[in-house]
């Protein structure tokens, strides 16, 4: 009798364990299914954002490139029709260089296999449009002094945020919080140094080619005397300074408040990005 009871007990206990194991298996399957659905929705959202930024950047690239090419065409036409063709060598060179600069993001992808965030690429094309096309080709730099000040201020801000990519590339390891004081100093110094290098560039080409990029002379060719000759250069540096301060404050405060702020400025390898895209599409 005891053996029969013992056997029945083991049979009932075995069935109980099997039922519990089955319920646990179902719960795990449901949990995995829910996680897969969430992951699928996240991937779809990433794909939607990726496609939107791709379209925006493609439109910006095509628009900027078309305007540069049209400007190059007008320059070549004026050069052909002019009796003094040497006057158009500098404008012609500027337009050719502008077209090459517009291809920089594409060159980085195809040759060096690296890619910047989509928003950074959009800012790059917008800055080209404002500074090169409107400022140089349309002539807003000479038509109004305010435009020169605006562009130098924006350049301080843009290059200040570009410095964050360098911090991420060389100094951000193991996702540790970066010293916000270092971020402030580095961003400020980098942005201001780019402005100083630009003034060296203007001085060099003014000296070699007889230009007036630094505004040290009148349109008639008469040189200014004293502080007037330095006014354009110093105003450029002052507005570079203001832009560098703004970007340094924003980046420093964000680095202080948010631990992963520096990780947002990541330069990615194309192969990894393509793997992510293929996973999203699957």
Residue pairs with C-beta under 8 A, 6 or more apart in sequence:
43 279
43 280
44 280
46 276
46 280
47 277
47 280
47 281
50 118
50 277
50 280
53 118
53 119
53 121
53 122
54 118
56 118
56 122
57 105
57 118
57 121
57 122
57 125
60 122
60 125
60 126
60 129
61 102
61 105
61 106
61 125
63 125
63 129
64 102
64 125
64 128
64 129
64 133
65 99
65 102
67 129
67 133
67 137
68 95
68 98
68 99
68 102
68 132
68 133
68 137
69 99
71 95
71 98
71 133
71 137
72 92
72 95
72 96
72 99
75 88
75 91
75 92
75 95
76 92
78 88
79 85
79 88
79 92
82 88
90 209
90 211
94 132
94 136
94 137
95 137
98 128
98 132
98 133
98 136
98 137
101 128
101 132
102 125
102 128
104 124
105 115
105 116
105 121
105 124
108 114
108 115
108 116
109 115
109 270
113 269
113 270
113 271
114 267
114 268
114 269
114 270
115 267
115 268
115 269
115 270
115 273
116 124
116 165
116 267
117 264
117 265
117 266
120 161
120 162
120 165
120 265
123 158
123 161
127 154
127 155
127 158
130 151
130 154
131 151
131 154
131 155
134 140
134 147
135 141
135 147
135 148
135 151
140 147
141 147
141 148
141 151
145 235
148 232
148 235
148 236
149 235
149 236
149 239
150 239
152 195
152 235
152 236
152 239
152 240
152 243
153 239
153 240
153 242
153 243
154 243
155 191
155 194
155 195
155 198
155 240
155 243
156 191
156 192
156 195
156 239
156 240
156 241
156 242
156 243
156 244
156 245
156 246
156 247
157 191
157 243
157 244
157 246
157 247
158 243
158 247
159 190
159 191
159 194
159 195
159 244
159 247
160 187
160 188
160 190
160 191
160 243
160 244
160 246
160 247
160 248
160 251
161 187
161 247
161 251
161 265
162 190
163 186
163 187
163 190
163 191
163 247
163 251
164 183
164 187
164 251
164 262
164 264
164 265
165 265
165 266
165 267
166 186
166 190
167 178
167 183
167 186
167 187
167 262
167 265
168 262
168 263
168 265
168 266
168 267
169 267
171 178
172 178
172 262
172 263
175 259
175 260
175 263
177 255
177 259
178 255
178 261
178 262
179 255
180 252
180 253
180 255
180 256
181 252
183 248
183 251
183 252
183 255
183 262
184 248
184 249
184 251
184 252
184 255
185 248
187 244
187 247
187 248
187 251
187 252
188 244
188 245
188 247
188 248
189 244
191 240
191 243
191 244
191 247
191 248
192 237
192 240
192 241
192 244
194 240
195 236
195 237
195 240
195 241
195 243
195 244
196 237
196 240
198 236
198 240
199 214
199 233
199 236
199 237
202 213
202 214
202 233
203 214
205 211
205 213
206 212
206 213
206 214
206 216
214 232
214 233
215 231
215 232
215 233
216 223
216 224
216 229
216 230
216 232
216 233
217 223
217 224
217 229
218 224
223 229
224 231
251 261
254 261
255 261
255 262
